[in-house]
Amino acid sequence: MSRFTPIARLFALGFVFVFVIAESQAQSTRPRRVRQPQKSAATTTSKSASEPLLRPEPTASPTARRTNPNDSLLDVQPVKPVVNTVGTAGTADTRQAYLLLEQKQFAAAAKAAKDLAAQHPNDPEAWKIAGFAELNMKQYAEAAKDLAKAVELQRQSKQQDPNTESALGQAYVLSEKYQEALPLLTAATTRDANKPDALMIYYRGVAEYKTGKTAEAEKSFNSVVKLNPKDSLSLFYLAQIALAKNDLDGAINSLNRATVNDARMTGAWTLLTSSYLRRAAMSTDPAKADADYINAVRSGEALIKLRTDPEAITLFGQALIGSKQYARAAAALDRAASPDANGITFYLLGVAHSRAANFPKAITALETAAKKSPDDVNIYRELGYAHEVTKQYAKALAAYERGAALAPNDPDFKESIERVKPFAK
């Protein structure tokens, strides 16, 4: 009797599970990046307030870090009133609203600007200041609405301000209006090819990625990394693009760089651990597979320093099983095996106990896994083996037969049934 379950097959179901976790976690996280101001001939550019998408909780990258945490996120220069040609004289004195914005009294600035906009609805500057204040307060939908009004009025009066348009593009990204954001960000990043703006290219990449323009997004993120090799967020995006193409080598390279630059990037550690496991399971070289399993353990250790939820611990447990650290895997997975845990966690716990020759605990875990995931053929393979090795042949036969019903063409189950049937009573 041999242990007939290859390690690659052990992890076939688990890989799908952990990859989905990392994707969903990353994509649901709100961004937190800020851009340094630049000057333009038209007006003073705002320090753009934004938060990078697909970010677990890394610190800001060097290009996006303010020199002083009390600095205003957005610098807005007041524009002297101009005669509005839209229909009514709509100019307003925005100096007080701007002063409040400079003093970082964003709520007061927004209120003052909105009051002015109500009295002078055709004054673009009032709408602009309101939008910038709302952007500072992370009121992205409102900021996008007010900045869009400002841009509309600027265009009508032929006083277009590229800085306001750039801020609107960022507000659209942050309010998840990627289609609207993309043309504005494309324009922002192509105005001056001699002065590439890494952050604006990053936002363009986000908009491209979210609108299904993956090839363009990959080029954008590569451009950002070329400008700033330590941009962990762009590296994280590049890793996800590589994974979608099943380019595990490229994904692992990008994720290693991302985690070196930002050691608290939980999503990157999650994907890195999962990617090492996937590459190990697919490898035909045992030495390379063993090295990948060890690397998966190392990245998993970094992950559980930041996250101790069942999903993270389960992923770490997979890595420990792959590296044949079975007792340690069982101890880790025990922490994740709460009553609410899914079948995969209990399945892996059963595998860890079985490989550590603790068959009573393996059977308990695998029976729970079978209740939670009754259609998972791998569970019955392991459960049958645990019953067989403890000479519970009738139970072993029942488990093998259940597996054979789910996978009638699997030769392992046919062989196992024939082997234990004479001893089952």
N, C-alpha and C positions, 0 to 999 in steps of 0.2 A: 504494500500500500504506500502510495507516495502523495505528496502534496501537489496536487495537479493543477493548482490555480496559479498561472504566471502573474508576477507582480504587475505587469502592464494591464492585465485584465482586471485585477483588483481595483485599479484606479480609474477604469474606463468611465464609470458613472460619476465618480467624485470630481473629475476634472471639469465636466460640464457644470456641476454645481458651483464650484468655487469661482469659475470664470464669470458666471452670471452674477455672483455676489459682488465681485470686484467691479464689474461694469456698472451695476446699478448703484453701488455706493458712490463711485466716482462721479457719475453723471448727475446725481441728485444734490451734489454739494454746491453751495453758492460760492462765487468767486471773491477774491480779496486782493486785487492788485491795484497799484497806483502808479501813474505815470509822471515822470519829471516834466516840468513845463519847458516849452520851447517858445522862442519869439517868432512872430511872423510880421510881415509888413502891415497887415491889416489891423491887427490888434494883439494883445498879449494872450498867448495860448493858455488854456486852462490846464492845470494839473488834473488829469483825467481820473475820476474815481471809478474803480471797477473792482470786480472780484473774479478771478479766473475760474472758468468752468472746469468740471471734472477734476476738482481738487479736493482730496480728503481733508487735510489740514496742514499743508506745508507752510513754512514761513515764506514771505515774499522773496522773489528772486532779486539779486543785486541791482538789476536795472530798474526794478520797480520800487525800491526801498527809499522812503523819504529820509532826508538827513535829520529831520526833527519830527518826532511823532505828533507834535502840535501844529505842524505846518498845515495850512489849508489844502484840502484835496484839489480845489479848483481855484484858479486865479482869474478873476474877471475884471477887466478894465471897464469902467463906465464909459459909455458912448454918449457924446453930447447929443441933445435932442436934435432930430432932423425933421423936416416937414414930411409928413406921411402922405403919400400920394394915392393911398388905397381908396380913399373916399372921404374920410374925415381927418381933421388934424388930430393925430393920436400920440403926440409926444408927451413924455412925462419926465419929471426930474427923478432920476433913479439913483442919485448920489447916496441918499440915506440907505436904500436897500443894499447898494453895493458895499457901503461901509459896514453894515451888519454882516454881510457875507465875509468880508475881510477879517472881521473880528470873530469869525467862526460861530456866529449866532445864526445858525442855518435856519432854524424854525422861524425866527423873527424875520430873517431876510426873505424867506419864501413867502411869508404872510404879507410883508410890505410890498414885495414885487407883485404878488397876485392881486393885492388891493389896487395897485397902480394899473395892472393889466385890465382889471374890471372897469376902471375909469377911462383908460386909454387902450382899448383892445387892439389898436393897430400899431402899437409901439413894440417893435421887436425886442428892444433892450429889456423891457419889463418881463417879458416871457422868458428871455434868455437867463436873466438872473434867477428867476423862479426855478427854472429847470436845473441850473447849476446847484442851487441850494438843495433841491430835492435829490439830486444825484449824490451829494455829500451825505444826505440822510438815508441813502439807500432806498429811496422811494422811486424805484426804477421806472415803473409804469407811468407815474405822474411826471417824472423828469422827461421821459420820452415824449409824452403828450405836449408838454410846454416847450421843449426844445424844438419839436416839429413845427409848432406854431411860430416860434421865433425864426426858424429857417424859411418857412413859407413867406413871412412878412419881409425878411431880408431879401429874398429873391424878387419879390414883387416891387420892392423899392430899389432894386439893382444895387444893393449893398451887401452882397453875399459875404459871409464870414466863414472861411474854411474851418476855423476852430470850433465854431458852434456846430457845424455839420459833423465834424469829427466826434464831438461830445454826443451828438444825437446818435451816431453810429454805435458808440459804446453803450448808450442807454438802451438802444434796441437790443443789443446782444444780451445785456443784463436783465432785460425784461423778456427775453427769449423770443424776440421777433427777428429771427435770423434773416429771413428774406428781405425785410426792410433795411436791415443793417448792412447787408453785403455791398450794395452799390455805393453807399456812403463811405465804407471802409476801403473799398477798392479805389475810390477817388482819393481818399486821404493818403493812401500808400503809393500812389503813382504821380502825385503832384511834383515831387522833387526826387528824382531817382538818385541824386547825389547825396541826399540826406535821409537814408532809410531810418524809419522809426520802428524799433523792434516791437514795442508794445502794440502799435497800431497794426503791424503785420500779424502779430499774435491774434488780435481780435478778428482780423480778416480770416485767419485760419480757422478760428472757432466758428465763424459764420459759414465758411465753406464746408467745414466738417458736418455741421448741423443741417445743412441743406443738401447733403449727399454728394458734394463735390470733393470726394476723398482725395483724388489725385492732386487737385489744386491745393487742398488743405495740407497735404504732405509737403508740397513745395514751400508753402508759407511757413510751416513750422521748421522746416530745414533752414529757411532763410533766417528765422529768429535765432536758431541755435548757432548759425554761422556768425551772427552779430554778437551773440552772447552764449558761449558754450555752456554756461552754468544755468541756463533757463530750464528749470526742472519741469515746469508745466508743459512747455512745448515738447520736451523729451517724453513726457508721459503720454501726450497725444500721439506722438510718433510710434510709441510702443503699441498703443491700441490699434493704430492703423496697420502695423506690422502683424499683430496677432490676427487681425481680420483676414490677412493674406496668408496666414499660417507660416509666417516667417518668424520662427521662434528664436533664431539666432539674432535677428535684428531687434526683436522685442526685448530680449534679455540684455543686449548691449545698451539700448536706450534706457531701460529700467535701472540697470546698474549705475549709469551716469546720473539718472534722476535722483536715486537714493543717496549717492555720494554728495550731491549738491544740496539735498534736503533730506536729512535723516528721519524726519518726522512725517514723511509723506506716506501715510498708511495705505492708500490705494496702490501706490507703486510697489510697496513691499508685498501686498496681496497678490498683485499680478506677477511679480517676479517669482514668488514662491510657486505659484501655479504654473508658470511657464517652465521653470526648472523641472517640475514634476512631469509635465507633458513631454518635454524633450527627453527626459530619462526613460519614460515608458515607451517612446517611439524609437529609441536608440537600439542599434544592433551590436554595439560595442559595449560589453559589460563594464569595462573600465571607465568609459565615458559616462555610462548610465550611473555608476556608483558615485562618480564625481558630481554629477548633477543632483543626485539625491542628497549628498552632503551639503551642496550649495543651497538646496531647498530648505534644509534644516537651519542653516545659518540665516537665511532671509526670513524664515518662519520665526526664529528667535527674535529677530528685530521687530517683526510684526506684533508678536504678543507682548512686547514691551509697551506698545502703543494701544493695542486693542486686546481685550480679554473676553470678547463676546464669543458665543458658541461657534460662529462661522470661522473666526480667526483660529480658534483652538483646534477645530476640526481640520482645517487646512494644515496646521502645524503637525497634527497627528498623522496626517497622510505622509508628510515629509519624513517623520520619524520611522514610520513603517517602511517606507522606501529605502531608508538607510539601515534597516534591520535593527533599529533600536526599539525592540518591541515592548519591553517593560516600561520604558520611558513613554512610549506612545500610549500605552494603556493608561498610565497615570494622567497624562494630559487629556486624553479623550474622556476619562471618567469625569473630569471637570465640566465637560461640555454636554454630557449625557443626562440632561435634565428631562423631566417628563414631557416637556414641550419640544425637545430636540427631534430632528427628523430621522428617517430611517437610515440615511447615509452615515450619520454620526454613530448610531448604534451598530451598524454593519462594520464600520472601521474599528470600533471598540472591540467587537467580537473577533475580528481578524487579529488585532494586536494581542488579545488574550490567548487566542489559539496559537499564534506563533511563539508566544512566551510559555506555551504548554500549560496554561491555566484554563483547562477545558470547561470546568463548571461555569466559570464567569463568562467564557466565550459563548456557551450555549445560552445563558440568560440574555446576554446582549443581542445575540443573533435572533432569538425568538422574539424579542421586542422589535428588532428591525423588520422581521417578517410581518408583524402586525401593522407596522407603520408603512411599509412598502411591500405589499403582498405580491407584486408583480416583478420584483427584482430577482432575476434568476441567480445572480451572484450570491445572494443571501443563502439560498438553498444548497448551493454547492459547498459553502463554508459550514453551514449548519449540519449538513449530512456528514461531512468529514469529522466534525467535533463529536457527533453522536457515535460514529463508527469507531473512532480511536478510543472512545470510552466504552466500547462494546455494547452500546445501546442500539442493536442492529435494527430492531423494528422501527425505531424513531429515525434512524439513518435512512432506511428504505423509504419511509414516508417523505422525508425531505428530498431525497433524490428523485422520487417519483413526481413530486410537486415541481421540481426544477425541470424534469423531462417534459412535463405537460406544457410548461412555458417555452421550452426550447427543444422540441421533439427531434431535431436533427443534430443535437449536441452529442458527440460520441462519448464525452466524459461521463455524462449521466447514464448512458446505456451501459457503459463498462462498470460504473459504480453499482448500478442496480443488480447486474448479474453477479457482482462480487459479494454483496451483502445478503442477497435474497436467500441463499441456503441457510443463513444463520438467523434470519428474522423469524420470530414466533409471535 
